[in-house]
Amino acid sequence: MRDRTAIDTIKGYFYQFDLSISELLNLPNDLGTIVVEGIEDIDVNSSEETAIQCKYFSKTEYNHSVIAKPIRLLLNNFNDVKNGKSTRIKYKLYCHFKSGHSKLSLPINCTFLKDNFLTYTEDKVKKYHHIDLGLNDSELDKFLDLLEIDINAKDYDEQLNEIYRLLKLQFADCSEFDAENFYYNNAIKLIKDLAVTPDISNRKITKIDFLTQINIKAHLFNDWFLKFKGEKLLFNELRTQYFSTLNISSFERFFIIETPSVGYSRPIIKDLLHTISKKWSKNSNREPKPVCPYIYLYNIPLNELIALKSELQSEGFTFIDGFDFFGATFNPSSLSRNIKGTDIKLKIINQVDYLESTFAETSKTKEIYQFFFKEPFFTKEFQNIKHIKIKINNIENIKKVI
């Protein structure tokens, strides 16, 4: 069972990241920019710059004290502007609460601001933030003119579904699955990376740069997303989308799999090969369009690959690898030959250099399914070959996906 406290914390961060994504997608032109985690949570810069403080309190009832500190932080920047240390901007406090919304009547006046947000007790000492900053009522009124408070912000799912809708509008032929598992995941990774960049000048991104960088159809799941969504749900979605055996097409499927440097287990790899073969091989005489999957094991030592194949052969598991006799060179046409009516269960590719020549040898539709631990190890793309990249934390997770 997942740690709900950790999940709630991650959800709060995701809510902020999602707001950044939403603001970018809603910018009126491609030249608009935002600064992630700038003065506050987000600085939006289109025709006019706005600092947005974003908070998600899904289990909290609204009380003035909850938003008092964020308002004081925004007032600090207003004071810097007054003192010539910063440029004039607008402010927005964007919060979601479970209940209690009726406690705040908007707009607020200067007296309400001072009494409920700027006056507080710390270490049993009553403090007046506006007095500490040297701001008078006239200046506080100017601050209120620049401040927008929204405690009725969208809930997490509503905001997320709106992002999916905007992504489907932005990218041609974008399905619900594509919006969530390609573009949204790329967007989350990009915004998270910007948020932890130390130099604020490097946290600025334009809408056009944002769209360009997330326009990659690759599964680059970051660890936060995997933990928040949950492996079971994520793997079920991938299996439904790519690995359903209801209608096995006569495609040439290439499974290229990174093997672990630490914790390698031959029985686990053998079991995985048997699973792939069982699900994706159809080569009986009655099969009009026989298929047999290709396997390339990345990062496996040569001596272990030989031992693995020897063990498979001794157990009666028939495979081919493109070498027809002792001393022969690799022959891609031999590897890609028709296996109808044979007992061949798998086509093993010994090294990465043989992949491209094997692709060229067959005219059938080809699909590449790459499983990797940190970064994709096979990055070359080929026209008209679908290349799905799926990040895993454990080699055994592959069975849960396929």
Buried (B, 14 or more C-beta within 10 A) or exposed (E): EEEEEEBEEBBBBBBBBBBBBBBBBBBEEEEBBBBBBBBBBBBBBBEEBBBBBBBBBEEBEBBBEBBBBBBBBBBBBBBBBBEEEBEEBBBBBBBBBEEBEEEBEEEBEBEBBBEBBBBBEEEEEEEEBBEEBEBEEEBBEBBBEBBBBBBEBBEBEEBBBBBBEBBBEBBEEBEEEBBBBBBBBBBBBBBBEBBEEEEEEEBBBBBBBBBEBBEEBBBBBBEBBBBBBEBEEBBEBBBEEBBEEEEBEEBBBBBBBBBBEEEBEEEBBBBBBBEBBEBBBBBEEEBEEBBBBBBBBBEBEEEBBEEBBEEBEEEEBEBBBBBEEEEEEBBBEBBBBEBBEBEBBBBBBBEEEBBEBBBEBBEEEBBBBBBBBEEBBBEEEEEEBEBBBBBBEEBEBBBBBB
